[in-house]
Amino acid sequence: MLTPQQVAKFKSQGYLGGAKVISDGEVDILRAEIERVIRQRNRKGIPQPVLCHNFTGDAKAPVWQIVNIWEASRPFARLIHHPVIAEEIAQLTGAATLRIWHDQIQYKPASRGGVNMWHQDAPLWPILAPMTEVSAWVALDDVDVANGCMSMVPGSHRWGDHMKYLATWKDFVKDVPKKFEGHKVTVRSCPVRKGEVHYHHALTWHGSHANTSGGPRRAIALHYMTGETRYVASGEHCMKQFVRVADGQVMRGRHFPLVYGPAAARPVAA
């Protein structure tokens, strides 16, 4: 459980470093599952994630992106129900119920893992409203400046939707302004140790530079939505194919399981 001071810090800066939530043994299992899912991504007759591809499209600077690995892996299916993570997301959002929107692996291979440019999450999810989602980013390696940790801009979650502006940036460092619409822009690196969780708001400006280290950088982002999240039929997203509610209705369904609240299901058994 987070302290009131931690919750206040999150509300002020739009992100927060958390505690270790999974053991080294659990990390090893999840790492092996990532490798298995990538290796078997074209295999018929077994559960597959929604997406499994090189996010950058550049074989020389790859970032493996896997969306909804929980649907292809029992260990990851248990992780989305993690009681500490769910409880702390509920504290940060004030929500009585939470559903998983989707999960997302971002895996930067050793020495050549590419850049994930500056962005906000919520504008990239145009089938959801309002923009109140919070993500739990769980490190599966020690993630630091050398291997491509995330960087955040404190307070940027309070500035609104500026994804179109961020999309014009081409250089991860040089294009960051000192000020934006009267706001001071400060970049903070966010190292996260293996097994620890890091939370960020869906409007916080963030990104991650390349992995130049000799080891991989593996992590999973668990994106959670509250009971107020509604479907926007005019938007497009890879998860839209699974939506079974009408435009304007509260998001729910088999692919968006309830993970926190009185009616939440228990984690999937081993």
DOZAGU-298214 format. One line per field, with one value per residue (C-alpha): residue in one letter; x, y, z. Coordinates in pm, whole numbers, plus 50000, padded with zeros to 5 digits. Layout:
DOZAGU-298214
code c(A,...)
east c(X,...)
north c(Y,...)
up c(Z,...)
//
This chain:
DOZAGU-298214
code c(M,L,T,P,Q,Q,V,A,K,F,K,S,Q,G,Y,L,G,G,A,K,V,I,S,D,G,E,V,D,I,L,R,A,E,I,E,R,V,I,R,Q,R,N,R,K,G,I,P,Q,P,V,L,C,H,N,F,T,G,D,A,K,A,P,V,W,Q,I,V,N,I,W,E,A,S,R,P,F,A,R,L,I,H,H,P,V,I,A,E,E,I,A,Q,L,T,G,A,A,T,L,R,I,W,H,D,Q,I,Q,Y,K,P,A,S,R,G,G,V,N,M,W,H,Q,D,A,P,L,W,P,I,L,A,P,M,T,E,V,S,A,W,V,A,L,D,D,V,D,V,A,N,G,C,M,S,M,V,P,G,S,H,R,W,G,D,H,M,K,Y,L,A,T,W,K,D,F,V,K,D,V,P,K,K,F,E,G,H,K,V,T,V,R,S,C,P,V,R,K,G,E,V,H,Y,H,H,A,L,T,W,H,G,S,H,A,N,T,S,G,G,P,R,R,A,I,A,L,H,Y,M,T,G,E,T,R,Y,V,A,S,G,E,H,C,M,K,Q,F,V,R,V,A,D,G,Q,V,M,R,G,R,H,F,P,L,V,Y,G,P,A,A,A,R,P,V,A,A)
east c(50000,50121,50148,49945,50275,50342,49991,50034,50369,50211,49929,50186,50442,50243,50468,50599,50858,50718,50852,50966,50649,50777,51058,51369,51223,50905,51114,51299,50969,50837,51160,51138,50775,50870,51128,50882,50605,50842,50983,50634,50463,50376,50285,49928,49710,49841,49720,49880,49904,49724,50052,50409,50643,50943,50792,51053,51047,51427,51610,51925,51752,51466,51217,51002,50643,50400,50042,49830,50089,49858,49629,49916,50085,49950,50231,50152,49778,49848,50055,49770,49579,49874,49706,49968,49977,49596,49555,49812,49662,49327,49490,49642,49317,49066,48883,48651,48700,48977,48998,49306,49298,49588,49944,50251,50597,50876,51198,51518,51785,52142,52360,52111,51770,51608,51448,51086,51029,50852,50477,50167,49979,49617,49605,49728,49420,49142,48876,48883,48752,48826,49207,49250,49435,49739,50008,50219,50558,50733,51104,51227,51591,51773,51681,51905,52045,52282,52013,51734,51532,51226,51245,50952,50855,50717,50377,50314,50005,49827,49894,49642,49670,49979,50064,50056,50324,50539,50513,50704,51015,51282,51574,51520,51743,51781,51412,51305,51226,51312,50958,50618,50317,50459,50551,50911,51007,51236,51346,51396,51551,51365,51585,51387,51536,51442,51105,51011,50706,50693,50362,50276,49966,49848,49906,50259,50521,50765,50992,51308,51642,51837,51993,52368,52455,52570,52244,51877,51612,51287,50977,50599,50353,50014,49762,49461,49130,48878,48505,48441,48622,48388,48412,48460,48357,48507,48864,49091,49317,49430,49205,48892,48823,48749,48506,48150,47985,47809,47954,47955,47910,48148,48431,48409,48427,48632,48938,48922,48893,48801,49113,49012,48680,48421,48348,48708,48810,49094,49427,49469,49609,49947)
north c(50000,50347,50625,50947,51121,50885,50935,51313,51289,51092,51343,51623,51476,51215,50920,50733,50468,50176,49878,49533,49337,49014,48782,48696,48351,48500,48732,48431,48263,48578,48627,48270,48328,48633,48432,48146,48373,48546,48213,48062,48373,48204,47866,47749,47587,47771,48094,48403,48766,49038,49172,49045,49244,49476,49810,50022,49834,49865,49534,49720,49894,49666,49702,49392,49487,49224,49332,49117,48855,48766,48593,48369,48301,48185,48351,48686,48623,48597,48916,49139,49042,49117,49231,49491,49649,49654,49803,50074,50163,50196,50434,50645,50667,50665,50388,50132,49892,49836,49648,49567,49770,49573,49481,49558,49408,49633,49438,49611,49356,49404,49664,49753,49800,50107,50427,50465,50832,51080,51026,51022,50695,50808,50987,50662,50490,50686,50424,50514,50815,50994,51000,50877,50546,50463,50213,49986,49930,49623,49582,49233,49350,49618,49912,50218,50487,50243,50003,50246,50337,50556,50933,51139,51507,51588,51755,51706,51493,51816,51992,51807,51610,51717,51395,51564,51805,51529,51332,51610,51545,51346,51352,51209,51471,51770,51827,51856,52226,52409,52545,52454,52687,52855,52528,52440,52113,51904,51555,51298,50955,50677,50374,50072,49762,49410,49312,49668,49857,50213,50395,50667,50856,50809,51178,51201,51279,50990,50784,50576,50601,50323,50023,50054,49808,49448,49315,49316,49556,49373,49515,49493,49779,49687,49948,49980,50158,50260,50197,50533,50438,50433,50310,50563,50394,50662,50573,50299,50062,49700,49614,49750,49410,49270,49540,49414,49719,50005,50350,50544,50240,50142,49923,49562,49214,48896,49067,49344,49144,49298,49280,49493,49531,49316,49101,49064,48713,48534,48509,48223,47912,47772)
up c(50000,49911,50166,50134,50055,49764,49625,49650,49472,49188,49151,49136,48898,48702,48786,49089,49160,49357,49549,49443,49363,49206,49313,49114,49052,48909,48691,48548,48457,48287,48091,47964,47865,47658,47467,47416,47286,47042,46924,46876,46737,46407,46552,46493,46754,47062,47226,47074,47187,46996,46855,46850,46630,46607,46707,46524,46194,46192,46225,46328,46621,46725,47007,47046,47128,47252,47325,47556,47633,47923,47672,47558,47894,48230,48431,48270,48319,48691,48684,48562,48881,49111,49436,49533,49188,49162,49509,49441,49103,49284,49532,49254,49055,49339,49154,49314,49022,48768,48441,48239,47917,47776,47864,47658,47655,47532,47493,47378,47284,47407,47233,46960,47118,46965,47088,47196,47118,47342,47365,47580,47613,47626,47287,47129,47277,47101,47169,47541,47732,47958,47956,48314,48267,48482,48392,48609,48444,48586,48514,48424,48421,48615,48391,48396,48169,47997,47876,47796,48104,48071,48103,48230,48230,48578,48581,48209,48277,48374,48041,47825,47501,47306,47124,46783,46903,47054,46729,46551,46761,46578,46821,47170,47339,47108,47035,47399,47466,47787,47807,47663,47680,47988,48161,48245,48077,48297,48193,48467,48409,48590,48666,48789,48949,48844,48991,49087,48963,48831,48782,48531,48423,48064,47981,48125,47860,47850,47628,47641,47468,47301,47479,47433,47711,47684,47832,47735,47865,47926,48092,48085,48110,48257,48145,48376,48322,48586,48607,48441,48118,47818,47461,47180,46856,46631,46735,46605,46799,46773,47071,46900,46741,47088,47207,47250,47408,47229,47173,47501,47724,48005,47877,47984,47838,47830,47683,47946,48270,48604,48822,49119,49299,49477,49170,49048,48950,49122,48942,48696,48863,48765)
//
